[in-house]
Amino acid sequence: MNKLHKDSEIEELIKSNSMSVIYFTGSDCGACEVIKIKIEDILKRFPKIKSGEINTQKHLDLAAKYNIFSVPVFILFIEGKESIRVGRNINLLELELNIKRYYDMIF
C-alpha cells in the first residue's frame, strides 16, 4: 500500500480508479500491521484495485474528515463512493467475498 499524506492524494486515488481502498492505521497499533499484511494478500487477487494507507496519528485531520475514530479501518470506494467500511474486528473471509462480488461486477 502506498502511504498517503495529503487529502489531495486520497481524492486523486479515489477519483482516478474504479475501485480503490484506503486503509487507516496507527503508529502504535500492532493489530493494524498484522491485518494490513492480510489485506495486502487479499488485494493481490484483485490487481485493478489501487490502495493507499493513512497513519491517523500523523494525520488527525484526514482521520476526522473520513470519520475514523478507531483503527484499523478499511474503506473500499467504487466509482468514487464509499461501498464497504469495516473496522476493528475485521472478518477477512467476509471482506474478501464482498470485494470479489463488487470486483466481478465491475471488471
Steps between C-alpha positions, in 0.01 A plus 500: 500500500620847418525735794281805456564832673261755350130521429579571134682165475199318642258678270719427197518130589123480540413704188750343261413134571178304463578321825732623772577416861603733779640329810516711814759388753694625801869516590469293817239253378635145480167363380499756219827364362386137515168578333673719241715205388191282463310771311795547265490124431129523421552802271763309298210292365335819373773679304277781369429628852742776601568554868638757739580514869458789743658520843227663707735602779704710259199627305220570747336737254457220244371261765241758601396569142429129439339445843770267629476465877693176549746297296531297288232605253472371143293698249430382145393769253323406178464769234582760766241383752564325829369146461657296778623622838627259764702563810633351818379140475547438130369169367754447221311216330181703483694805384662304218165363384346848496795642308480215249128558446553867412818428303326241283216744426733782395781311327 
